[in-house]
């Protein structure tokens, strides 16, 4: 494949493919429903005809010894539930219901209506009557008549065959299948999107590290040259006091070292970090010190307060954890605004959860419910300038690389927001 050639489908083509797949699924669903509906109607008609035939033939079959075996054979082949009752709706025979057809003997059935009917038989016939009423809710019963007098001698109660009951579940199964297909497709598309985003972030990070490398090396050389000249030329003729100049150079060197560290961080994005058990307090304190020195340069009057408890060591990568804490601090300072404010940094041990927590709390404008829900999404930001990657990076560092958790512990409009990083001890 030629270098630089993208294998991704154009957005319009992806939309057309997704839309075409959905239309195809809907078409198959509608066609299947039409066929199932036709089959259901045919099955219902056949069941009704068979039930009516059984009702019309019951009396002749009971009297004619030639027809009786044929009729019994026909009834034995019927695949739907039925109950035959007399003119007073008392059960006389049944098949395919939730009561065993042999629960009572023919002799016991012939005693229906007598006063000496056993309680066991009464209970069975009561269950059969209940089943007959259930069948009547599905289909009206057919009356059985004496061919000569046309007098009603009983009723045929019937239900749907097993095949028809199965057909009714086909539509449900199709809906479930479509939902599963759509859900799986959404999950796959989301997974691809997340993978693409991560690949972009990793590529950008490594390219940033590469671009920073050359000017940082040059800056280090210039700083060393200035340091040598300061040592040689220090004297009364130097307008800036040598000691003050050395302090300035030292701070410039610190910033250059920090830029080198940032470049090293970016170069390792996407690689598996090395974790070691260590105390997180020095890591957090160093990040807070870095921001405290630079608060005057940011034209802000925000105060940084610190509270550290004695905590057990946890398995972390120093550079990555420092990066995560700095992102939370930067986020808190931006949320505090240019006026007076306070950012509280706390490290504590949660004995009941066996965890070490790092909390960064600002007292700024807080978050809306919508902002809280999307805070960790890549690209989401409430600032006019920003890429919306800070909190996403924090979550990835804490949860994917360290197996910890980062949550918005508390937020309220006008009262600020608290982010908590938690590591298992």
Steps between C-alpha positions, in 0.01 A plus 500: 500500500642844413623692800254758632200343324202498737298179534203677660179526303376852421232622746233515229571142392489379862162671546371340179621156610342538844176630351491222240554235767219647708264513202586139417429392857168684505406348163580147620306569821190623311511214248537242775212654691280488190582132443455418867168685503376301200615175658330594828171571325517172310579310820217673687254423218608137489468469877152654491386267222634196679339608827166560328521165324572328831205679657264403214625143484511426872138386532492281188836351584387408848206306359649341187745216562651543152566872530618490862850354432557750218388783723726388787794475259429851374480641849828329595673684214374841603784720628302764683342492849131421526237441766158342433225590746134404520206738459557621859872564429609207714826342372460171317832465314816702445836492328817712491426712808679529833294215646584136430240344271518181709462674836149356531343188351208499252284344768574788738421753228165330437412566863526878450197665654447235764532569870752224571775634271837470683678824603804404293288481186326828586841671533620365164180604321524846658848539351371383160215755516754773571703388199183510286435860608860587411453352153175695458697822548699403189215372283122472548393137547307304237161354595444128439141425388283195462468455121135410530364748754776763463505512878830608658657199665839652584783738410843474340755733660831527316825695502789571268738226383857496626633605160288816505620587849858463375428722200391780730847510651668542162423874487633543854813303411551719192466820700750368755737397220477846339562670835799273562630572151457875543657489846793293376545733205495803729751335732731413210477851353565652842796267555644594161448868575669473840788307343536764230494778759766329706714442194470869412590605854798266512621623162456865599677445830800330342520758224488775765786334688696477175440866415598614850821303500708722271419844650539361851847374422586840355349678804711287731812602309415869517434478875836335554668772294328775704606329821868495387491864393344601831780328686767674287351847483354543848612838634399859573442573133224237477170685540310203634652362821675174432318315778161610374598408147610157618162448667327599179715259304425229754127549461538501122692176530225356716243591237718349228534181706127497542448536127734208452289302746183598311659390174599171663139456621361555153752264346381219729128544431364166380781302664461284809630698802723357771328512841677498835374513859560848638355779711275727293534801735837622358360468146195709584702754701742551210211564258341751741837678548541537125162673465545712814817657359322594183174637641620865484585454134145379432346826632294313755455540876404139558649341812624143498452314829641157580412231750690173507434195714741216548405246235634157401695464174306421185606356165532801264715656233641827633500696174151393393346565842665842511353569157150404617521716815628796298205469261257505793678800652495686170132417460427625854691826447314567175169430673590746779526793262726806522366631833555386857455130550636188660603156380531232769724200445462207740665159521334258740454134579159334488539206734149366447566473125872423528580785264713812470316807371628819339239773501523827305216735593432843355245754616406631157185496293436125524350279230155452354355148480575496128862606552549244775372221278735589215799626697727206414401473134781572251466845346242632746591836654320803641790732420521708186854380443586142575496153353303331776764229554612572858240301692499228235873463550456492879245218475720300266806539722317412821261228384672331205864522610463482879173313558369786715194722473443868434161650577325830544433460872298819531396796290249777554428814307685793654674284761762314302598148404701223668688237297623192684767255381487170690764224499464162672763444769 
